[in-house]
């Protein structure tokens, strides 16, 4: 989870960990990029507008350029979903417009992870079966 606002980062972390996910949360995109290079994650949740040299969309472009097979949720008040859908270098990305509730976040995370697991199972590149739960969380902002 990449989120510069501490209260949002903490609330999202509590909601996700309460639902059984392991969460690695950071406060800026460069720290998120470093974490993604150092460890494996099942999903990336990132805000767009953050202090520092990278925005959330910059982070997503780095992930796509590095060919990391990682589902992404762009949780932001500054991105219009139609704009995200039209920006092919960012794809695939699932927009989550702010403000959102913890329930909306949890429903979307479960949906995105289920779709990613089905995709991986179809390609044979994951030891997970479609029925197994994903308990490792990525970045959110």
N, C-alpha and C positions, 0 to 999 in steps of 0.2 A: 504494500500500500504506500503510495506516495501522496502525501497531503501536507501542505505547508501550515495549515491552521491546526494548532495543537488540539483544540477541543474537538474538532471534527475527526482528526486522526484518532484520538483516544476513544471517542464514541463508536466509530466504525470498528476499531480494534476490539472493543468490548463486545459489540454485537456479533462480530465474526467469531471471536474466540468462544463466546457463549454458545454459539451454534456448532462448536467442535472443530473449527478451522485453526490451524497454526498460522499466526500472522507475523510478518516482518514489516514493520511500518517505519518509514523515514519521512523527513520533512522537506526534502528537495529532490529534484529530478536527478542531479548528478550522483547523489548518494544512492538513489534507486538504480541507476545504471551500474554503479560499482557493485551493488548487491547482486544484480542480475548476472554480472560477469563472474561473480565468485561462487554462486550457488544456483541450484535448480529450483524453479518455482512452477506451480501449476497455473497461475493466473497473475496478471498485472492489473491493478486498479490504480489509476492515476488521475489527478486533477490536471488542469491545463495551465492556468496562470499561477506561477510560483516565482519566488525570488531566486536569483542565481542565473547561471548561464544557460540552462536548459528549461524549456517549457514541457508540459506533458506531451504535446504533439511532437516536440523534438525527441523526447524519450521514446515514444512509439516508433518514430522513423528510425532511430538507432536500433531498436529491437528488430524491426522489419529488415533493415539493411544487413544486420548480423544473422539473419535467417533463423532467429530463435522462434521455435514453434510454440508460441505462447498466446493463449487467448487474452484479450485486453478489454477492460472496461474503462472508458473515459468518463469519469464522474466530474462534471464541471458545469458551472453556470454560464460559462463563456463560449460554449460550443453548441451550435445548432445541429441537431441530429441529421438534418438533410445535408448540411455542409460536410459533416463527417462521412456520410455515405458517398458523397460525390468525390471525396479525396482518396483516390485509389492507392497512393503509396502508404496510407495509414491502415488499409484494410488487411485482414478483417479486424474491426473494432466495434464494440457495442457501446453506444452512448448511454449515459445515465445522467440526465439533467438534474442539476441542483436547483432547489433543495429537494432532498429525497429522505424517506424514512428508513430506519434500520430494517424494517420489514421489506421495503422495496429493494434495498441492497441485497439482503439475504436471498430473496426470490431470484433476482437477476444473477447473482453469483452461482447459485445452484443450477440455473438454466444454462449458463455459459459453460460451466464445468461438465454438465451432462453432455452437451453438444460436442465439447472437445474430446471427451472420453469416447463417444460414438465414432468420431472422426479418427482418433488414434487406433481404436479397435479395428476399424475398417482398413487401415493401412498396415496394421500389424506392427506398429512401432512402439507399443506400450505393453508392459507386463500386466497392467490393470485390465480387469474385465469391466464391461459396461455396468454391472451391478455393484461394483466396489465404490465406496465413497472416497472422495478426495478430501483429505484433511490437511493439505499443505496450501497455505495462502500466499499470495504474491504481494504486490505493492498497491497502495491506494492513495490517491490524492484528488 
